[in-house]
Amino acid sequence: MEVEFESVLLPGLPNHLAHLCLSTLHPSVLYRVCRSWQRLIYSPSFPPFFSLYTVLFRPNSVEFCCFDPISSKWRVLPTPPSEPPLSLIRRHPSFISRILPIQSLAVSGRLILISATMNKFLPAFTHPLVFDPLSSNWSFGPPLSNPRRWCVAGSARGAVYIASGVGAQYNGDVARSVEKWDMNKKVSDWNWEKMASLKDGRFSREAVEALEYRGKLCTVNINGKASKDGIVYDFLTNQWEEMSRGMLAGWIGPAAVDGDFMYVVDQENGSLSKYNAENDCWERLINSSEHLKGAEHIAAGGGRVCAVCAGGGKIIVVDILATPAKIWVVSPPSESEVIAVHILPRMTHFEN
């Protein structure tokens, strides 16, 4: 929605100059003053602030929501395009002890749905689904040559990477395959390119995320503290290499990257650590927090680490720039389970 420029932003100043002055203030300050300033901070021309985007599981359905930290309100995203309507499976009586993953990414300010399971245990997405917060619209990505589940998914420099996984049934070629979708290209030129393959199918066991860290994509093949393999992809040379011992040893829970910093949560004791690349070790930022025990997924951005707590009943936000680190809780919409959380620009809107 456009700013209502007939409303005076600052008496005595033209609105375009007032806009420049107000843009230097934090949105939380502007939001508390008046309605015209509230409209301003949600306008397309105002620098967007970060919000939390979640994939939520409700009884018999999956929903996508955004939490606005300025108004402290949840907003449901538009329904993704699909014909027939999207029907994702999270749990099934045949797999009582296993939760079927729904894989999503935050890439270049957009939310990407890349992998899930639908009826008859088939891959749910023949095309990735893309949500742009600034337009509040969904669109389709390029068709996947091999729709899959339980795969490695990640992004680097505006490109989406998908590796390994299982389609309608296991296939060794798919389990070793790696493909890249460069979102920096024009939409009409979007496609999947085959990249250097994995040497085996070890990474088709679980749904895992590949993290861009200092010019490379890093991933492991098993979540949690279990013994695992770790690999690193150099996207400049299109080559795979083994992960360093120190990084692999400390990758014992959900991990995320914010700029040059990689973070991991220990699901057993609730500690939060940061990777030190120079010494190939992990440094504790929080020794233990009951809130972080059992964390299932984390995202990092804007000096915050956000974690989905055990069972998806709440989101834990950690301000890692504060000393000591500050922790607070964001409760999801009622009767919902948080599957994943992402940090992306706020949507352009204004609600009364």
Secondary structure, 3 states (H helix, E strand, C coil): CCCCCCCCCCCCCCHHHHHHHHCCCCHHHHHCCCHHHHHHHCCCCCCCCEEEEEEEEECCEEEEEEEECCCCEEEECCCCCCCCCCCCCCCCHHHCCCCCCCEEEEECCEEEEEECEEHHHEECCCCCEEEECCCCEEEECCCCCCCCECCEEEEECCEEEEECCECCCCCHHHHHCEEEEECCCCHHHCCEEECCCCCCCHHHCCCEEEEEECCEEEEECCCCCCCCCEEEEECCCCEEEECCHHHHHHCCCCEEEECCEEEEECCCCCCEEEEECCCCEEEEEECCCHHHCCCCEEEEECCEEEEECHHHCCEEEEECCCCCCEEEEECCCCCCEEEEEEEEECCCCCCC
